Amino acid sequence: MASVYGVDIGGTGVKAALVDTKTGALLTERVRVKTPQPATPITIGKVVTELLDEAQWHGKVGIAFPAVISHGVAKSAANIDQAWIGTDVDAVLTSRTGRDITVLNDADAAGIAEVRFGAARNVTGVVLLLTFGTGIGSALFIDGILVPNTELGHLEIDGHDAEEKAAASVREREDMSYKKWAERVSRYLQHVERLFSPELIVLGGGVSKDADKWVPLLTVATEIRPAQLRNSAGIVGAAIAAEERS
């Protein structure tokens, strides 16, 4: 059994657990604490250190992070402090926590988990995971190999960022019915279909727990599957990335 501690940093919450990277199972209860405000390198570093200390964990750590991550450096910052942009997240958190840290984009982490252990397991060809939450995250795979940092939530549709119209947060903010929101999501998915011709689209994010209320309403040609790992996907995927880091 290979154990790695996984951490998923979101705009509102930081979730963490110890993961068996051979099976994707959580070996401890999932812990959740509020994301500090402002979510700066200092405050995030403090929260992650406290989680690891509380777990008494000193081994490898994988962290799913809400940003484009290139060679450990944040190229963007979604729902966290803009001070992260240009920061070597990997180096900063390794230094602050005193642990061996591996950082990757949060949607990419969720996608890795779903491809390895979830809804996209053993699916060949082009697979796309989309997470619907505050924004729309994406993870693109070709025969199980990740194409990192795709950021497909920012595709322009009808003159708008797709996530400005179809994110789960928009449905809540505009008090839309699932039927009305599904029409917007379908419009977005049809655009993605034309661009990538995927074999499978996996739909994740917090709203995936209510998949039966909206996924059947989608009008797309591609096979659609709700994510299976749900709120644990980022944790599990981050742990796998840390375990397999060369």
C-alpha positions in Angstrom: 0.0 0.0 0.0 1.3 3.4 -1.0 0.0 6.2 1.3 0.1 9.9 0.3 -1.6 12.8 2.0 -3.9 14.7 -0.4 -5.0 18.3 0.0 -7.6 20.1 -2.2 -7.5 23.9 -1.9 -10.7 25.6 -3.0 -12.1 29.1 -2.8 -14.2 28.4 0.3 -12.8 25.2 1.8 -9.6 23.2 2.2 -10.2 19.4 2.2 -7.6 16.8 3.1 -7.2 13.1 3.8 -4.6 10.3 3.6 -5.0 8.3 0.4 -4.1 4.8 -0.7 -2.8 5.6 -4.2 -3.1 2.0 -5.3 -6.9 1.9 -4.8 -8.0 5.5 -4.5 -9.5 4.8 -1.1 -9.3 7.4 1.7 -7.5 6.0 4.6 -8.6 8.7 7.0 -11.8 10.7 7.4 -11.9 13.7 5.0 -11.1 16.9 7.0 -12.5 20.2 5.8 -11.5 23.7 7.1 -12.5 27.1 5.8 -10.1 28.7 3.2 -8.5 31.6 5.0 -9.4 35.1 3.8 -7.4 36.5 2.2 -5.9 33.3 0.8 -2.3 34.4 0.5 0.9 32.3 0.4 1.3 32.9 4.2 -2.2 32.0 5.3 -2.6 29.0 3.0 0.9 27.8 4.1 -0.3 28.1 7.7 -3.5 26.1 7.1 -1.7 23.3 5.2 1.0 23.0 7.8 -1.7 22.8 10.6 -3.5 20.0 8.7 -0.3 18.0 8.2 0.8 18.5 11.8 -2.7 17.4 13.1 -2.5 14.3 10.9 1.1 13.8 12.1 2.1 13.2 8.4 5.6 13.8 7.2 5.6 11.8 4.0 4.7 12.9 0.4 1.9 15.4 0.0 -0.1 16.2 -3.1 -2.0 19.5 -3.4 -4.8 20.4 -5.8 -4.6 24.1 -6.4 -7.0 26.6 -8.0 -4.6 27.9 -10.6 -2.8 27.1 -13.8 0.4 25.4 -12.6 3.5 25.3 -14.8 6.6 23.6 -13.3 5.2 24.4 -9.9 4.6 28.1 -10.6 1.1 29.6 -10.5 0.2 31.4 -13.8 -3.3 32.4 -12.6 -5.3 32.6 -9.4 -9.0 31.6 -9.2 -10.8 32.5 -5.9 -7.5 32.9 -4.1 -5.3 35.9 -3.5 -3.7 37.4 -6.6 -0.3 37.3 -4.8 0.0 33.7 -5.9 0.5 34.7 -9.5 4.1 34.1 -10.5 4.8 32.3 -7.2 6.5 29.0 -7.1 3.7 27.3 -5.2 5.6 24.0 -5.0 8.7 25.6 -3.4 6.7 28.0 -1.1 4.6 25.2 0.4 7.5 22.8 0.6 9.4 25.4 2.5 6.6 26.4 4.8 5.4 22.9 5.6 8.8 21.1 5.7 7.3 18.3 3.6 7.8 17.0 0.1 5.0 18.8 -1.8 3.7 18.3 -5.3 1.2 20.9 -6.6 -1.1 20.7 -9.7 -4.2 22.3 -11.0 -7.3 21.3 -9.1 -9.4 20.2 -12.1 -6.4 18.2 -13.5 -6.2 16.5 -10.1 -9.9 15.6 -10.1 -9.5 14.3 -13.7 -6.6 12.1 -12.8 -8.7 10.5 -10.0 -11.7 9.9 -12.3 -9.5 8.4 -15.1 -7.7 6.1 -12.6 -10.5 5.0 -10.3 -13.8 6.7 -11.4 -16.2 7.4 -14.2 -13.5 7.4 -16.9 -11.6 4.3 -15.9 -10.4 2.2 -18.9 -11.9 4.7 -21.4 -9.5 5.2 -24.4 -9.4 8.2 -26.8 -10.2 11.7 -25.8 -11.8 12.1 -22.4 -12.8 15.4 -20.9 -13.7 16.1 -17.2 -15.5 19.3 -16.5 -16.1 20.5 -12.9 -19.0 22.9 -12.3 -18.6 25.1 -9.2 -17.7 28.7 -8.7 -16.3 28.5 -12.2 -15.8 25.7 -14.7 -12.6 23.7 -14.4 -11.4 21.2 -17.1 -9.1 18.3 -17.5 -8.3 16.8 -20.9 -6.9 13.3 -21.4 -5.8 11.3 -24.5 -5.6 7.6 -23.8 -5.3 8.3 -20.1 -2.5 10.9 -20.5 -3.2 14.3 -19.1 -2.9 17.5 -21.2 -2.5 19.9 -18.3 -3.9 23.4 -17.7 -6.6 23.4 -20.4 -8.8 26.1 -18.7 -11.8 25.3 -21.0 -14.2 27.2 -18.7 -12.8 30.3 -20.3 -13.9 29.4 -23.8 -15.9 32.3 -25.3 -19.5 31.5 -26.1 -21.9 34.2 -27.3 -19.5 36.9 -26.3 -19.0 35.7 -22.7 -16.6 33.4 -20.8 -18.4 30.1 -20.6 -18.2 30.0 -16.9 -19.9 33.4 -16.6 -23.1 31.8 -18.0 -22.9 28.1 -17.1 -21.0 27.7 -13.8 -23.0 26.1 -10.9 -22.5 29.4 -9.0 -24.4 31.2 -11.7 -27.4 28.9 -11.3 -27.5 29.6 -7.6 -26.9 33.4 -8.0 -29.6 33.7 -10.7 -31.9 31.3 -8.9 -32.3 29.2 -12.1 -34.2 26.0 -12.4 -32.1 22.9 -13.3 -34.0 22.9 -16.6 -32.9 26.4 -17.5 -29.4 25.9 -16.3 -29.1 22.6 -18.2 -29.9 24.5 -21.4 -26.9 26.7 -20.8 -24.7 23.8 -19.9 -25.8 22.0 -23.1 -24.9 25.1 -25.2 -21.4 25.0 -23.6 -21.0 21.2 -24.0 -22.1 21.3 -27.7 -19.3 23.9 -28.3 -16.8 21.7 -26.5 -17.9 18.7 -28.6 -17.3 20.5 -31.8 -13.8 21.4 -30.7 -12.6 18.1 -29.2 -14.9 15.3 -30.4 -14.5 13.5 -27.0 -15.3 9.8 -26.4 -16.6 10.7 -23.0 -17.4 13.8 -20.9 -17.3 13.4 -17.1 -19.2 16.1 -15.1 -17.9 16.8 -11.6 -17.9 19.5 -9.0 -20.2 19.8 -6.0 -23.3 19.8 -8.2 -22.5 16.3 -9.4 -24.2 15.0 -6.3 -27.4 16.2 -7.8 -26.6 14.7 -11.2 -30.0 13.1 -11.5 -31.7 16.5 -11.5 -29.9 18.0 -14.5 -27.7 15.5 -16.4 -30.7 13.8 -18.0 -31.8 17.2 -19.3 -28.6 17.8 -21.3 -28.8 17.6 -25.1 -25.4 16.5 -26.3 -24.3 13.6 -28.6 -21.3 12.6 -26.5 -21.7 10.1 -23.7 -22.0 11.9 -20.4 -21.2 10.4 -17.0 -21.4 12.0 -13.6 -18.1 12.0 -11.7 -17.9 9.1 -9.2 -15.4 10.4 -6.6 -17.2 13.7 -6.1 -15.7 15.8 -3.3 -12.8 13.4 -2.8 -11.6 13.6 -6.5 -9.1 16.5 -6.0 -7.7 14.9 -2.9 -7.2 11.5 -4.5 -5.8 12.9 -7.8 -3.3 15.2 -6.0 -2.1 12.2 -4.0 -1.6 10.1 -7.2 0.3 13.0 -8.8 2.6 13.2 -5.8 3.2 9.5 -5.7 4.1 9.3 -9.4 6.2 12.5 -9.6 9.5 11.7 -11.1 
